[in-house]
Amino acid sequence: MAKLSARKAVYTGSFDPITLGHLHIIERSCALFDQLVIGIGVNQEKKPLFEIEERLRLVEQVTQHLPNVTVRSFDGLAVDFVRKLGAKVMVRGVRPLTDIAGEFTMMMANRQLDAELETVFLMADEEFVHVSSSLIKQIASLGNGRSLEKFVPEAIIQPLLERVKEHPAL
């Protein structure tokens, strides 16, 4: 069995869409690890705003300035994805304290599934603690591009506005 690398980390999520909060966690993680893989999860139970191929492209676009980042999609358990990549660390971004309980539960389940993997929690900076995909979707459906500048990377604004216009019920 191959040895897992503590210098390689994986940050998993739906990134639907990727936010400035996500990007901030990614940039901070890049300073901590030699390699960071952004794992975009496919959740069959959710109807995403962006299809997986679009999310991959958008995340690659906004992380292209980070040479130690790669972006991949996965389905199934995150721990299986992390192990398959040979990583030892899962990065999780935590917003308000209400995220802590759910993230702690997930961490404990992941430790039961694979005791070798470590979870590193990075607290969101104050300016990002309120940002969620549901908030972004609401602002996009009611506002304009300038309203979104404080929440998502610039490259995400136009695709987001177009998608919300196409699918107002999302």
N, C-alpha and C positions, 0 to 999 in steps of 0.2 A: 504494500500500500504506500502510495507516494506521501511524502511529508508535506504538510500544509504550510504555506508561507504566511508569516505574521506581517510581512511587508506589503502584502497584497490584500486589499479590502474590497468589499462589495456593498454598494448602497442600493437597496432594492426599493421599489415603489411603483405606483401606476404612472406617475408623472403625466397626468391628464388634466390640464397641461402642466409642464414644468413651470415652477414659479421662481421668483427671485430668492425666496427662502430656500428652495431646493438648491438653487445655484450657489448660494452662500455656503450651505453645508458641503456641497461638492468641492468648492474652492478650498475650504478649510481642511477637508479630508485629504486633498491633494498635497497639502503641506505636511501631513502626518504619515502618509504611506507612499511607497515607491510607485505602486500601481493602484488605480481605482477603477473598478468596473461598475458602471451604472447598469443595474439589472431592471429592466422594465417588465413588470409582471403582467401576464395575461390572466384576467379574472373572468371566467366564463359566466359568472353570476351578475356581472355589472355590464351596463351598456355604456361604453366609453364615448367621450366627446370626439376623440381622435382615435382612429384605428392604429394598431400596433406599428405598422410601417411608418405612419406619419409621426408618431411619438418618437420612434427611433431617429428619424431624420431631424426632427426639431431639437431633440436633446443633443445629437451630434453637432448640430449647427451652433448651439449656444455654449457648447463646451470645447469647441475647436481650438480655443486659445490655451487649453490645458493639455500639454503633451503626454501626461501620464494617465489620461482618461480614455477608456474604451466603453462603448455602449452596446449592450446585447439585450435581447428579449428572452424571456423564459416563461414556461408554465409549470405548474406543479409546486412543490415545496421550495421555499427560498433556501433552506439549509442544503437541499440536494444540489441546487444551482451553485451555491457558494463552494461546496465541496468539489463539484465537477470542475470548477475553475482553479482549484488548488489553493484557494484563499483560506485564511483562518479567521478573518475578522469581518463581521457584518456591521456596517455603519447605520445608525438610525438617527434621524433628526427628530427632536422633541420640541413641540411648541408649548402651549400652556400646561400647567400642572395636570390638567385633565387627561393629557396624552400619556402621562407616566403610568397609570394603572394598566392601560391596554398594552403599552410597550413592554412593561414588566412581565405581564402575563405571556406575551409572545416570546420574550427572551427566555422565560422559564420553560416553555414548551420546546423552543429550539434547543435548549440545553439537554432536554430529555431525548430529543431526536439525534443530537450530535454534540456530545460533551466536549469535543475538541474545539468547537467554534466559540469565538468570543464575540460579544456584542458591545460596541462602543456607542454611547449616546452622546450626541452633540446638541446642546441646547440652542434653540433658535435665538438669534439676536432680537432685542426688543422691537425693532422695526418690522420684524417678520412674524411675530407670535400670533397675530390675528389672521394671517393669510391662509386661506384654504381654497381648494378647487371649487367648492360650492359658492364661496364668496366671489371668486373670479368669474364664474359663469354668470352669476347674478349681475355683476358690474358690467360684463360684456354685453349682456342682453339689454341693459338699461342705459348704458353710457356710451362713451366713444373711446377712441384709442388713447387719448390723453388721460382718461380716467384709469386706464390699465397700467400706465407707465410705472407706477409705484409698486406693482404687484407681480408683473411678469417681464421677462427679458424682451427687449424691443422686437426681436425677430419673431416673437410669438404673437404679438398683438394682431397683425393683419390676418394670419390664419385663424386665430381665435374669433375675431369679429365675423369673418366669413362663415365659420362653422356654426356659430350661434345664430346667425341670420338664416342659414340653411335649415337648421334644426332647433327652432325656438323652444321645443318641449324639453330639450336636454338640460 
